[in-house]
């Protein structure tokens, strides 16, 4: 695979990386920077920023804080961090903060078994839904959970779709690992960037979000503004096309 990577890079006139770490990884293979461009995943504003009927899982009240994770329940996602935070919130007696995991994946049964064993009744597992219904869930949620396992290669080398869906939905984010997404969230003031493997800090942050809804809504407005200005799916393709056709023009 390394040989294929080496040949592919040197055979290409132009290269595209989805994250800064991917761009750096290509450059470390001896490829000049002027042949590499960053084109991240984009925000589907037509879907997620359009009016949608809000909904919440049964049992979650309108005044409760609902934090949602959407996507694969796999080893790389590190979702035990969410269960750790749920356990901490249970110990603190917070019944007004809910954590929703929506999707499927290899370790979902293991996570469900742990939640049942520990009595984590503030944690909800939900089957996948289509994109239109997901858009309604985003409207009904208060916070998007950007969670990954604490693996240094992920810090700058991933470009998760869910991050951009949260932004497009105008959701503030809670990110639990360092890297370029944490830096974006901090700079744009559109959510919370917390350290990995810190369940007490995770729970503290959820409590802070629950107790200051005005600040949370302002973070959400900044998320949507960032989606429109930096990650709009209608403008990113123009950059991609200009980049690729520029090689032909040269």
TORSEKE-582024 format. One line per 5 residues: number of its first residue (from 1); for each residue x, y, z of N, C-alpha, C. Coordinates in Angstrom, 2 decimals. Layout:
% TORSEKE-582024
NUM) X Y Z X Y Z X Y Z ~ ...
//
This chain:
% TORSEKE-582024
1) 0.82 -1.21 0.00 0.00 0.00 0.00 0.86 1.26 0.00 ~ 1.97 1.22 0.71 2.87 2.38 0.72 3.44 2.63 -0.67 ~ 3.74 1.54 -1.39 4.24 1.68 -2.75 3.17 2.29 -3.65 ~ 1.94 1.82 -3.51 0.84 2.38 -4.29 0.65 3.86 -3.98 ~ 0.76 4.22 -2.70 0.66 5.62 -2.29 1.74 6.45 -2.97
6) 2.96 5.96 -2.92 4.13 6.67 -3.49 3.92 6.89 -4.98 ~ 3.49 5.83 -5.70 3.29 5.92 -7.15 2.14 6.88 -7.48 ~ 1.05 6.78 -6.70 -0.12 7.61 -6.98 0.20 9.09 -6.85 ~ 0.90 9.45 -5.79 1.24 10.85 -5.56 2.10 11.40 -6.70 ~ 3.05 10.62 -7.12 3.98 11.09 -8.15 3.40 11.04 -9.55
11) 2.31 10.28 -9.72 1.66 10.22 -11.02 0.63 11.33 -11.19 ~ 0.24 11.97 -10.11 -0.83 12.96 -10.15 -0.29 14.35 -10.45 ~ -1.04 15.10 -11.25 -0.70 16.50 -11.48 -1.14 17.39 -10.33 ~ -2.28 17.05 -9.73 -2.80 17.79 -8.60 -3.30 16.80 -7.56 ~ -3.16 17.18 -6.28 -3.61 16.31 -5.20 -4.51 17.10 -4.25
16) -5.45 16.40 -3.61 -6.42 17.01 -2.72 -6.39 16.28 -1.38 ~ -6.30 17.05 -0.29 -6.40 16.48 1.05 -7.66 17.00 1.73 ~ -8.32 16.13 2.50 -9.55 16.51 3.18 -9.32 17.22 4.50 ~ -8.10 17.15 5.01 -7.78 17.80 6.28 -6.34 18.28 6.24 ~ -5.95 19.21 7.14 -4.56 19.67 7.14 -3.56 18.54 7.33
21) -3.90 17.56 8.16 -2.99 16.45 8.39 -2.78 15.60 7.17 ~ -3.83 15.43 6.37 -3.69 14.67 5.12 -2.79 15.43 4.14 ~ -2.99 16.74 4.06 -2.13 17.55 3.21 -0.68 17.43 3.65 ~ -0.43 17.52 4.96 0.93 17.40 5.47 1.50 16.01 5.19 ~ 0.66 14.98 5.31 1.12 13.63 5.05 1.55 13.42 3.61
26) 0.83 14.04 2.68 1.22 13.97 1.27 2.54 14.69 1.05 ~ 2.66 15.88 1.65 3.88 16.66 1.48 5.10 15.94 2.04 ~ 4.92 15.18 3.12 6.04 14.45 3.71 6.57 13.34 2.81 ~ 5.79 12.99 1.80 6.24 12.00 0.83 7.08 12.63 -0.29 ~ 7.40 13.91 -0.10 8.26 14.58 -1.07 7.51 15.28 -2.19
31) 6.21 15.49 -2.01 5.40 16.17 -3.03 5.41 17.67 -2.77 ~ 5.72 18.49 -3.77 5.73 19.95 -3.56 4.36 20.46 -3.11 ~ 4.39 21.42 -2.21 3.14 21.97 -1.67 2.28 22.62 -2.76 ~ 2.90 23.11 -3.82 2.12 23.77 -4.86 1.34 22.79 -5.73 ~ 1.44 21.50 -5.43 0.64 20.50 -6.13 -0.46 19.92 -5.23
36) -0.57 20.45 -4.01 -1.53 19.91 -3.04 -2.47 21.03 -2.59 ~ -3.75 20.71 -2.48 -4.72 21.69 -1.97 -5.62 21.04 -0.93 ~ -6.04 21.84 0.03 -6.98 21.39 1.05 -8.41 21.67 0.57 ~ -9.21 20.62 0.45 -10.64 20.75 0.15 -11.38 19.87 1.14 ~ -11.85 20.42 2.24 -12.51 19.60 3.27 -13.89 19.16 2.84
41) -14.48 18.26 3.61 -15.89 17.94 3.43 -16.71 19.21 3.65 ~ -17.91 19.22 3.10 -18.71 20.44 3.16 -20.01 20.27 3.92 ~ -20.69 21.39 4.12 -21.96 21.43 4.83 -23.12 21.45 3.83 ~ -24.05 20.53 4.00 -25.23 20.47 3.15 -26.29 21.41 3.74 ~ -26.20 22.66 3.37 -27.11 23.67 3.92 -28.52 23.51 3.36
46) -28.64 22.99 2.14 -29.96 22.77 1.57 -30.77 21.80 2.41 ~ -30.09 20.83 3.01 -30.79 19.83 3.83 -30.90 20.28 5.28 ~ -29.76 20.58 5.90 -29.74 20.77 7.35 -30.11 22.18 7.80 ~ -29.97 23.16 6.93 -30.32 24.53 7.33 -31.71 24.92 6.85 ~ -32.40 23.99 6.19 -33.76 24.25 5.74 -34.75 23.92 6.86
51) -35.93 24.52 6.84 -36.92 24.21 7.89 -37.24 22.71 7.93 ~ -37.26 22.15 9.13 -37.58 20.74 9.33 -38.38 20.61 10.61 ~ -39.24 19.61 10.66 -40.07 19.39 11.84 -39.21 18.82 12.97 ~ -39.04 19.56 14.06 -38.17 19.07 15.14 -38.80 17.89 15.87 ~ -37.96 16.97 16.33 -38.46 15.86 17.14 -37.37 15.43 18.12
56) -37.81 14.79 19.18 -36.92 14.25 20.20 -37.37 12.83 20.53 ~ -36.44 12.00 21.01 -36.86 10.66 21.43 -37.89 10.74 22.56 ~ -38.71 9.73 22.65 -39.73 9.67 23.69 -39.08 9.74 25.07 ~ -39.65 10.56 25.93 -39.15 10.70 27.29 -38.25 11.89 27.51 ~ -37.78 12.52 26.43 -36.93 13.71 26.55 -37.82 14.95 26.47
61) -37.87 15.71 27.54 -38.70 16.91 27.59 -38.06 18.07 26.84 ~ -38.88 19.02 26.46 -38.38 20.17 25.70 -37.35 20.97 26.49 ~ -37.51 21.04 27.81 -36.60 21.84 28.62 -35.30 21.10 28.96 ~ -35.25 19.80 28.68 -34.03 19.03 28.94 -32.95 19.36 27.91 ~ -31.69 19.19 28.30 -30.59 19.33 27.35 -30.43 18.01 26.61
66) -30.43 18.06 25.29 -30.25 16.87 24.46 -28.97 17.02 23.64 ~ -27.98 16.17 23.92 -26.73 16.14 23.16 -26.72 14.90 22.30 ~ -26.46 15.06 21.00 -26.61 13.96 20.06 -25.29 13.62 19.37 ~ -25.04 12.31 19.23 -23.96 11.80 18.39 -24.61 11.04 17.24 ~ -24.21 11.36 16.02 -24.76 10.66 14.86 -23.62 9.95 14.13
71) -23.86 8.71 13.72 -22.84 8.03 12.93 -22.46 6.66 13.45 ~ -21.33 6.19 12.97 -20.89 4.83 13.25 -20.49 4.64 14.70 ~ -20.90 3.51 15.26 -20.50 3.11 16.61 -19.38 2.07 16.48 ~ -18.18 2.55 16.20 -17.05 1.65 15.97 -15.92 1.90 16.94 ~ -14.87 1.10 16.83 -13.73 1.24 17.72 -13.11 2.63 17.63
76) -13.02 3.16 16.40 -12.36 4.44 16.20 -13.13 5.60 16.81 ~ -14.42 5.40 17.05 -15.25 6.51 17.53 -15.12 6.78 19.02 ~ -14.61 5.82 19.77 -14.35 6.07 21.19 -15.57 6.46 21.99 ~ -16.71 5.80 21.73 -17.95 6.22 22.37 -18.06 5.84 23.84 ~ -17.11 5.07 24.35 -17.08 4.85 25.80 -16.94 6.17 26.55
81) -16.35 7.17 25.89 -16.24 8.50 26.52 -17.61 9.08 26.82 ~ -18.59 8.83 25.95 -19.94 9.32 26.18 -20.58 8.57 27.35 ~ -20.34 7.26 27.42 -20.88 6.48 28.52 -20.22 6.89 29.84 ~ -18.93 7.21 29.80 -18.25 7.68 31.01 -18.89 8.97 31.51 ~ -19.20 9.88 30.58 -19.85 11.14 30.96 -21.25 10.88 31.49
86) -21.97 9.94 30.87 -23.31 9.59 31.34 -23.27 9.05 32.77 ~ -22.25 8.23 33.06 -22.10 7.68 34.41 -21.83 8.79 35.43 ~ -21.01 9.76 35.03 -20.69 10.89 35.91 -21.95 11.72 36.17 ~ -22.73 11.96 35.13 -23.97 12.73 35.30 -24.97 11.99 36.17 ~ -25.03 10.68 36.02 -25.91 9.88 36.87 -25.50 10.03 38.33
91) -24.20 9.96 38.59 -23.69 10.09 39.97 -24.04 11.46 40.54 ~ -24.06 12.48 39.68 -24.39 13.84 40.12 -25.90 14.07 40.25 ~ -26.68 13.11 39.81 -28.13 13.23 39.92 -28.78 14.10 38.87 ~ -28.11 14.29 37.73 -28.68 15.13 36.67 -29.61 14.30 35.79 ~ -30.89 14.57 35.91 -31.89 13.86 35.11 -32.41 14.71 33.96
96) -31.82 15.91 33.82 -32.28 16.83 32.78 -31.30 16.92 31.62 ~ -30.30 16.05 31.59 -29.31 16.03 30.52 -29.32 14.65 29.89 ~ -29.60 14.60 28.59 -29.70 13.34 27.86 -28.62 13.24 26.79 ~ -28.09 12.04 26.63 -27.09 11.76 25.61 -27.69 10.75 24.63 ~ -27.75 11.12 23.37 -28.38 10.29 22.34 -27.32 9.82 21.35
101) -27.23 8.51 21.17 -26.33 7.91 20.18 -27.20 7.30 19.09 ~ -27.12 7.85 17.89 -27.96 7.38 16.80 -27.09 6.81 15.68 ~ -27.34 5.55 15.33 -26.55 4.89 14.31 -26.33 3.44 14.64 ~ -25.45 2.80 13.89 -25.10 1.40 14.09 -23.58 1.26 14.06 ~ -23.10 0.08 14.40 -21.67 -0.17 14.35 -21.28 -1.41 15.13
106) -20.05 -1.81 14.95 -19.56 -3.08 15.50 -19.68 -3.16 17.01 ~ -19.41 -2.05 17.70 -19.39 -2.15 19.17 -20.68 -1.62 19.81 ~ -21.71 -1.35 19.02 -22.97 -0.88 19.61 -23.54 -1.87 20.63 ~ -23.57 -3.19 20.34 -24.08 -4.12 21.36 -23.28 -4.08 22.66 ~ -21.96 -3.90 22.55 -21.12 -3.82 23.74 -21.45 -2.57 24.55
111) -21.64 -1.46 23.86 -22.01 -0.21 24.53 -23.38 -0.33 25.20 ~ -24.32 -0.95 24.50 -25.66 -1.12 25.07 -25.63 -2.01 26.31 ~ -24.80 -3.05 26.26 -24.69 -3.96 27.41 -24.11 -3.21 28.61 ~ -23.11 -2.38 28.37 -22.52 -1.62 29.46 -23.53 -0.64 30.05 ~ -24.27 0.06 29.17 -25.27 1.03 29.65 -26.34 0.33 30.49
116) -26.75 -0.85 30.08 -27.74 -1.60 30.83 -27.18 -2.05 32.17 ~ -25.94 -2.51 32.15 -25.29 -3.01 33.37 -25.13 -1.90 34.40 ~ -24.80 -0.69 33.94 -24.54 0.42 34.85 -25.77 1.28 35.10 ~ -26.88 0.92 34.48 -28.11 1.69 34.70 -28.03 3.12 34.19 ~ -27.47 3.30 33.01 -27.31 4.65 32.46 -28.59 5.05 31.72
121) -29.59 5.43 32.49 -30.89 5.72 31.92 -30.97 7.10 31.28 ~ -29.89 7.89 31.40 -29.84 9.18 30.72 -29.20 9.05 29.33 ~ -28.96 7.81 28.90 -28.33 7.53 27.61 -29.32 6.78 26.73 ~ -29.49 7.24 25.48 -30.45 6.64 24.56 -29.71 6.14 23.32 ~ -29.97 4.90 22.95 -29.49 4.34 21.69 -30.66 4.35 20.70
126) -30.40 4.85 19.50 -31.46 4.95 18.50 -30.97 4.37 17.18 ~ -31.85 3.69 16.48 -31.51 3.14 15.17 -31.27 4.28 14.17 ~ -30.52 4.02 13.10 -30.32 5.05 12.07 -31.63 5.53 11.47 ~ -31.64 6.77 11.03 -32.80 7.34 10.35 -32.33 7.96 9.04 ~ -33.26 8.24 8.14 -32.85 8.86 6.87 -32.46 10.32 7.11
131) -31.86 10.91 6.10 -31.30 12.25 6.26 -32.38 13.30 6.58 ~ -33.54 13.15 5.97 -34.60 14.13 6.24 -35.04 14.08 7.70 ~ -35.17 12.86 8.23 -35.56 12.73 9.64 -34.41 13.16 10.54 ~ -33.19 12.90 10.11 -32.03 13.34 10.89 -32.00 14.86 11.00 ~ -32.37 15.54 9.93 -32.40 17.01 9.97 -33.37 17.50 11.03
136) -34.52 16.82 11.16 -35.48 17.19 12.20 -34.94 16.93 13.59 ~ -34.20 15.84 13.75 -33.59 15.56 15.06 -32.58 16.63 15.43 ~ -31.81 17.09 14.45 -30.83 18.14 14.72 -31.52 19.40 15.21 ~ -32.65 19.73 14.60 -33.40 20.91 15.03 -33.87 20.75 16.47 ~ -34.22 19.53 16.83 -34.72 19.27 18.18 -33.64 19.07 19.22
141) -32.37 19.07 18.81 -31.25 18.84 19.74 -30.62 20.16 20.15 ~ -29.80 20.10 21.18 -29.15 21.30 21.70 -27.65 21.33 21.45 ~ -27.05 20.15 21.24 -25.59 20.07 21.17 -25.20 18.87 20.32 ~ -24.20 19.05 19.44 -23.68 17.96 18.63 -22.38 17.43 19.23 ~ -22.28 16.12 19.36 -21.10 15.49 19.96 -20.14 15.03 18.87
146) -18.98 15.66 18.81 -17.92 15.27 17.88 -16.91 14.44 18.69 ~ -17.08 13.13 18.64 -16.33 12.21 19.50 -15.46 11.29 18.66 ~ -14.20 11.13 19.07 -13.31 10.15 18.45 -12.39 9.58 19.53 ~ -11.87 8.39 19.26 -10.88 7.81 20.15 -9.64 8.70 20.19 ~ -8.94 8.68 21.31 -7.77 9.55 21.49 -6.56 8.93 20.79
151) -6.52 9.10 19.47 -5.45 8.57 18.63 -4.81 9.76 17.90 ~ -3.52 10.04 18.13 -2.90 11.23 17.54 -3.08 11.37 16.03 ~ -3.14 10.26 15.31 -3.31 10.34 13.86 -4.65 10.98 13.48 ~ -5.62 10.92 14.40 -6.93 11.51 14.13 -6.94 13.02 14.30 ~ -5.98 13.56 15.05 -6.04 14.98 15.41 -6.12 15.89 14.18
156) -5.28 15.61 13.20 -5.25 16.44 12.00 -5.51 15.63 10.73 ~ -5.75 14.33 10.88 -5.86 13.46 9.72 -7.24 12.96 9.41 ~ -8.28 13.54 10.03 -9.65 13.12 9.75 -10.51 14.34 9.40 ~ -11.58 14.07 8.66 -12.53 15.12 8.28 -13.94 14.53 8.39 ~ -14.44 14.38 9.64 -15.69 13.63 9.86 -16.92 14.35 9.30
161) -17.75 13.59 8.60 -18.97 14.16 8.02 -19.88 14.77 9.09 ~ -19.97 14.11 10.25 -20.91 14.58 11.27 -20.57 15.99 11.74 ~ -19.30 16.34 11.78 -18.90 17.68 12.19 -19.58 18.72 11.30 ~ -19.57 18.47 10.01 -20.12 19.44 9.06 -21.65 19.42 9.08 ~ -22.24 18.27 9.39 -23.70 18.21 9.54 -24.14 19.03 10.76
166) -23.39 18.94 11.86 -23.71 19.73 13.05 -23.65 21.22 12.73 ~ -22.59 21.63 12.06 -22.44 23.04 11.70 -23.62 23.51 10.85 ~ -23.94 22.71 9.82 -25.01 23.09 8.90 -26.36 23.19 9.61 ~ -26.52 22.42 10.69 -27.76 22.44 11.45 -27.81 23.58 12.45 ~ -26.71 24.32 12.57 -26.67 25.39 13.55 -26.57 24.88 14.97
171) -25.92 23.72 15.14 -25.74 23.16 16.48 -24.37 23.56 17.03 ~ -24.30 23.97 18.28 -22.99 24.08 18.94 -22.40 22.68 19.08 ~ -21.08 22.61 19.20 -20.41 21.31 19.23 -19.67 21.09 20.53 ~ -19.55 19.83 20.89 -18.65 19.42 21.97 -17.67 18.42 21.37 ~ -16.41 18.79 21.31 -15.35 17.99 20.71 -14.41 17.50 21.81
176) -14.06 16.20 21.78 -13.29 15.64 22.89 -11.89 15.17 22.53 ~ -11.27 15.77 21.51 -9.89 15.41 21.19 -9.22 16.61 20.53 ~ -7.90 16.74 20.66 -7.20 17.89 20.07 -7.18 17.79 18.55 ~ -6.73 18.87 17.92 -6.57 18.83 16.47 -7.23 20.01 15.78 ~ -7.35 19.89 14.47 -7.80 21.04 13.69 -9.26 21.38 13.94
181) -10.11 20.39 14.21 -11.51 20.69 14.49 -11.66 21.39 15.84 ~ -10.89 20.94 16.84 -10.91 21.62 18.14 -10.45 23.06 17.99 ~ -9.46 23.29 17.14 -8.96 24.64 16.91 -10.02 25.51 16.22 ~ -10.74 24.93 15.26 -11.81 25.66 14.58 -12.90 26.05 15.57 ~ -13.32 25.09 16.40 -14.39 25.35 17.38 -13.98 26.45 18.34
186) -12.74 26.39 18.81 -12.25 27.39 19.76 -12.18 28.77 19.12 ~ -11.63 28.83 17.91 -11.47 30.11 17.23 -12.83 30.73 16.88 ~ -13.76 29.90 16.41 -15.07 30.41 16.00 -16.03 30.57 17.16 ~ -15.65 30.08 18.34 -16.50 30.14 19.54 -17.88 29.54 19.26 ~ -17.85 28.35 18.65 -19.11 27.70 18.28 -19.32 26.41 19.06
191) -18.67 26.29 20.21 -18.86 25.09 21.01 -17.77 24.94 22.06 ~ -17.52 23.69 22.42 -16.60 23.38 23.51 -15.55 22.38 23.01 ~ -14.30 22.65 23.28 -13.21 21.72 22.98 -12.63 21.26 24.31 ~ -12.84 19.98 24.63 -12.40 19.46 25.92 -11.30 18.42 25.70 ~ -10.50 18.12 26.72 -9.45 17.12 26.55 -10.03 15.72 26.50
196) -9.28 14.77 25.92 -9.75 13.38 25.89 -9.65 12.73 27.26 ~ -10.41 11.65 27.42 -10.33 10.83 28.63 -10.53 11.66 29.90 ~ -11.53 12.55 29.85 -11.79 13.43 30.99 -13.29 13.47 31.27 ~ -13.86 12.39 31.83 -15.31 12.33 32.01 -15.87 13.43 32.91 ~ -15.11 13.86 33.91 -15.61 14.93 34.78 -15.69 16.25 34.02
201) -14.69 16.52 33.19 -14.73 17.75 32.37 -15.87 17.66 31.36 ~ -16.06 16.48 30.79 -17.16 16.24 29.84 -18.49 16.56 30.54 ~ -18.69 16.02 31.72 -19.93 16.26 32.46 -20.06 17.73 32.87 ~ -18.95 18.33 33.31 -18.96 19.76 33.66 -19.45 20.60 32.48 ~ -18.95 20.26 31.29 -19.28 21.02 30.09 -20.75 20.87 29.73
206) -21.27 19.67 29.87 -22.70 19.45 29.61 -23.56 20.23 30.61 ~ -23.13 20.26 31.85 -23.86 21.04 32.86 -23.81 22.53 32.53 ~ -22.66 22.99 32.12 -22.51 24.39 31.73 -23.44 24.73 30.58 ~ -23.51 23.83 29.58 -24.40 24.05 28.44 -25.86 24.09 28.88 ~ -26.22 23.20 29.80 -27.60 23.13 30.27 -28.01 24.38 31.04
211) -27.05 24.99 31.71 -27.36 26.10 32.60 -27.29 27.47 31.94 ~ -26.72 27.54 30.73 -26.64 28.82 30.03 -27.10 28.63 28.59 ~ -28.42 28.55 28.43 -28.97 28.29 27.10 -28.78 29.48 26.17 ~ -28.71 30.68 26.72 -28.50 31.86 25.88 -27.15 31.78 25.18 ~ -26.11 31.45 25.95 -24.78 31.30 25.36 -24.75 30.15 24.36
216) -25.48 29.08 24.68 -25.51 27.91 23.80 -26.13 28.27 22.45 ~ -27.22 29.03 22.47 -27.87 29.43 21.23 -26.96 30.34 20.40 ~ -26.20 31.19 21.08 -25.27 32.06 20.36 -24.17 31.24 19.69 ~ -23.69 30.20 20.38 -22.72 29.29 19.77 -23.31 28.63 18.52 ~ -24.59 28.25 18.59 -25.25 27.64 17.45 -25.33 28.59 16.27
221) -25.60 29.85 16.53 -25.64 30.84 15.45 -24.26 30.98 14.80 ~ -23.22 30.90 15.61 -21.87 30.99 15.04 -21.52 29.73 14.25 ~ -22.05 28.57 14.67 -21.84 27.35 13.90 -22.40 27.50 12.49 ~ -23.63 27.98 12.40 -24.27 28.14 11.10 -23.54 29.18 10.25 ~ -23.09 30.25 10.87 -22.34 31.27 10.13 -21.05 30.68 9.57
226) -20.39 29.83 10.36 -19.15 29.19 9.91 -19.44 28.23 8.75 ~ -20.54 27.49 8.86 -20.92 26.58 7.78 -21.11 27.33 6.47 ~ -21.75 28.48 6.55 -22.03 29.25 5.34 -20.79 29.92 4.77 ~ -19.90 30.37 5.64 -18.75 31.15 5.16 -17.56 30.29 4.76 ~ -17.34 29.16 5.44 -16.11 28.40 5.21 -16.32 27.01 4.64
231) -17.50 26.40 4.85 -17.67 25.00 4.46 -18.94 24.78 3.65 ~ -19.34 25.78 2.89 -20.55 25.68 2.09 -20.34 24.71 0.93 ~ -21.17 23.69 0.86 -21.01 22.66 -0.16 -21.26 23.18 -1.57 ~ -21.88 24.33 -1.70 -22.11 24.88 -3.04 -20.90 25.64 -3.55 ~ -19.98 26.05 -2.67 -18.80 26.79 -3.11 -17.53 25.93 -3.11
236) -17.44 24.95 -2.23 -16.26 24.10 -2.20 -16.02 23.37 -3.52 ~ -17.06 22.88 -4.21 -16.82 22.26 -5.51 -16.18 23.19 -6.53 ~ -16.50 24.49 -6.44 -15.88 25.45 -7.35 -14.37 25.48 -7.14 ~ -13.96 25.45 -5.88 -12.52 25.43 -5.58 -11.88 24.15 -6.11 ~ -12.58 23.02 -5.91 -12.06 21.74 -6.40 -11.89 21.77 -7.93
241) -12.93 22.25 -8.62 -12.88 22.29 -10.09 -11.78 23.23 -10.57 ~ -11.67 24.41 -9.95 -10.62 25.36 -10.34 -9.24 24.73 -10.14 ~ -9.10 24.00 -9.02 -7.81 23.39 -8.71 -7.44 22.32 -9.73 ~ -8.40 21.47 -10.08 -8.14 20.38 -11.01 -7.95 20.89 -12.43 ~ -8.83 21.78 -12.88 -8.70 22.26 -14.26 -7.49 23.16 -14.43
246) -7.00 23.73 -13.32 -5.79 24.52 -13.39 -4.59 23.71 -13.87 ~ -4.57 22.44 -13.58 -3.48 21.58 -14.03 -3.49 21.44 -15.55 ~ -4.70 21.37 -16.12 -4.83 21.26 -17.58 -4.39 22.56 -18.24 ~ -4.79 23.67 -17.65 -4.44 24.97 -18.20 -2.93 25.19 -18.20 ~ -2.28 24.67 -17.15 -0.81 24.81 -17.07 -0.15 23.98 -18.16
//
